[in-house]
Amino acid sequence: MQVTVIGAGIAGLTTAWALAEAGAEVRVMERSAALGALACSRYAGGMLAPWCEAESADALVVALGQEALRYWPKVHAATVQRGSLVLAPGRDAPDLARFARRTERFQTLDADGIAALEPDLAGRFRSGLFFPDEAHLDPRAVLPALADALTARGVYFDFGRETDADDPSLGIVADCRGLAAQDRLADLRGVKGEMLILRCPALTLSRPIRLLHPRFPLYIVPRGDGVFMLGATMLESGERNRVTARSVVELLNAAYALHPAFAEAEILEMGADARPAFPDNLPRLRPFGKQSLRVNGLYRHGFLLSPALARRAADYLLHGTRSREVMDENPGQ
């Protein structure tokens, strides 16, 4: 069976992988001239943290996200499985207790336990939550590695092509265009995220840190060699690329609250993009045409949810299997 995947972000690549694994002949069509050039995947944190996400996300995100913890170590050998650490300044201990009430699968740490996990944070926090089963990866390493693996499996990539996903000549289609699919999905909206990449060789962290800052919750993801990705902004806007001065100040202030060494960090990059989301912030598989499918609405959970969505998309496209959790029958969309 031949399937055309439109979009080479993380939703498109994982869907292409699931289809190729199942024996389909796959072509990936991407409007940008290079892999990742127009994908919001490039600005993702890459945290595989389903239990941390339970603090604010629907139970479906937690359930589907657990598949990512089995999937990515098999597909991407550089996946790092060292858990996640959640911290809060002493004055914000109630926020940490609230986070604990809303989540599970964690260990409660005292100051010595935090120091044992992250020696550079010794003496800075009295208590924390450690989620040992979670993991993280570098999105900018995953995209080319997955594309190379797909090419090795015979998947053909066609870059620099604007494509009408509803063109019947394409045959069976997986429309994975993200926010670009607003031309067919009237209820899709953009949620802007901004991030910084810093080099801070004076500090070593081994796992993602979430800081429950009172004004600006922060996550910091180590990328290796003293490089860190900082993020957390969520703005109701489809605007792409522009990073605001206020967000930069807030991110840096929160990072400084985690450790003063960030005051001397070098800013390597500032970036922003808009992530595709439906009104309830849950993903959708939406059939269209005779046997085609739109895979969208991964919101801020692209790397966490894409494996589960991709598997279900392939099951539908190749076998007609409908996943009740995420299948959305919406005539006319």
Disulfide bonds with the S-S distance in Angstrom:
none
